[in-house]
Amino acid sequence: MSSSPSPQLSPAATAPRRLNPLADTSLSTIVAGFVAAMTGYTSSLVLMFQAGQAAHLSDAQISSWIWALSIGMGVCTIGLSLRFRAPIVIAWSTPGAALLVASLPHVEYAQAIGAFIFCAALLTLVGVTGWFDALMKRIPSGLASALLAGILFEIGIEIFRAAQFQTALVLTMFFTYLIVKRFVPRYAIPTTLVAGTAAAGGLGLLDFSHFHVALAHPVLTMPSFSVAACVSIGIPLFVVAMASQNVPGIAVLRADGYTTPSAPLIATTGVASLLLAPFGSHGINLAAITAAICTGPEAHENPARRYTAAVWGGIFYLLAGVFGATIAALFAAFPKELVVSVAALALFGSIMSGLANAMQDVKQREAALVTFMVTASGLTLLSIGSAFWGLVAGVVTQAVLNPRRA
């Protein structure tokens, strides 16, 4: 197998006649699902604890919040991936969680729940009406690929930043990846994860002192609706969910050749968010970075079978929801450098593919470059992340340079 960017083979053209997740599963898809789940939890779980503690929520309420998000993510990821036979990964809104760190302490928790429901209703409306599909069809393919590469770039370079602090661990993982990629590329990521875990153990970097088994229990909070909470929390949550999660999430799918309609995905996550909001869920949306771990060639060489990577990711989400604090403690036992390194290596293929596809069309090339650079810069304006502004900058550039193709 070549290590060059995978050709955009139509998943539909290679799909098996009958859905058979067990037959389509491989070690690489299981590991991709695990890495995606682990990356999601370790990268932003702390934000939920930080927001909850700032709002003086009880441990039971914070645990219920994580339970609701995890169950919603797991059910939607598994259900949508099986329904469309595509690696559709759902995640909580990390920018939304960051927003809540500042805004949640200033409203009553019941009013915050009402704002969560308001946001979910807006997301459901956008999905049901098909407005989101109409928007995505107008985005040039080169810009979508550049958006993907820009989103993943920051994660990709984390392995080299991590090398400054845990040089032996990162070098062990990097050279393991290169050697296995050279001879048996299908098992490069699983082997790297095993090697990294062994190296971390040998270096004394695994810390299981806080590991304990504990089940999460849902806590129902009756919502209370206020205009102030809906304006200060609900609308900003909706904006960041669309701009920082759903738009790049669809771009990831498109960049790897999946033409799954976006309307049912947005509508499903909106309905799930509605149902789970009373238990603390601030919203689940399409994933971007963790999705790319499952949509890229490292998950499986056959695009038609990569959906099982997302299914396994959903299974790990469900386990995290049921065992809550146990899974969080397990993930926390791994050193940060191991987590970011294996995630970066798993995304190499998607980054290469995104850059290659972004530069294919000469008339879109400059707009794609602008999209990539703004997205990769980490620019944040009006509390909206760089993925949105990168897309805006690219569309504007394309409209000025090639108005007929914008």
Secondary structure as UniProt FT lines:
FT   HELIX           11..14
FT   HELIX           21..24
FT   HELIX           27..54
FT   TURN            55..56
FT   HELIX           59..84
FT   STRAND          90..92
FT   HELIX           94..103
FT   HELIX           104..106
FT   HELIX           109..129
FT   HELIX           131..136
FT   TURN            137..138
FT   HELIX           141..156
FT   HELIX           158..162
FT   TURN            163..165
FT   HELIX           167..183
FT   HELIX           185..187
FT   HELIX           188..202
FT   TURN            203..204
FT   TURN            209..210
FT   HELIX           227..229
FT   HELIX           230..234
FT   HELIX           235..241
FT   HELIX           242..246
FT   HELIX           247..255
FT   TURN            256..257
FT   HELIX           262..276
FT   HELIX           277..279
FT   STRAND          284..286
FT   HELIX           289..295
FT   TURN            297..299
FT   HELIX           303..305
FT   HELIX           307..323
FT   HELIX           325..332
FT   HELIX           336..358
FT   HELIX           362..364
FT   HELIX           365..377
FT   TURN            382..383
FT   HELIX           386..401
FT   HELIX           403..405
//
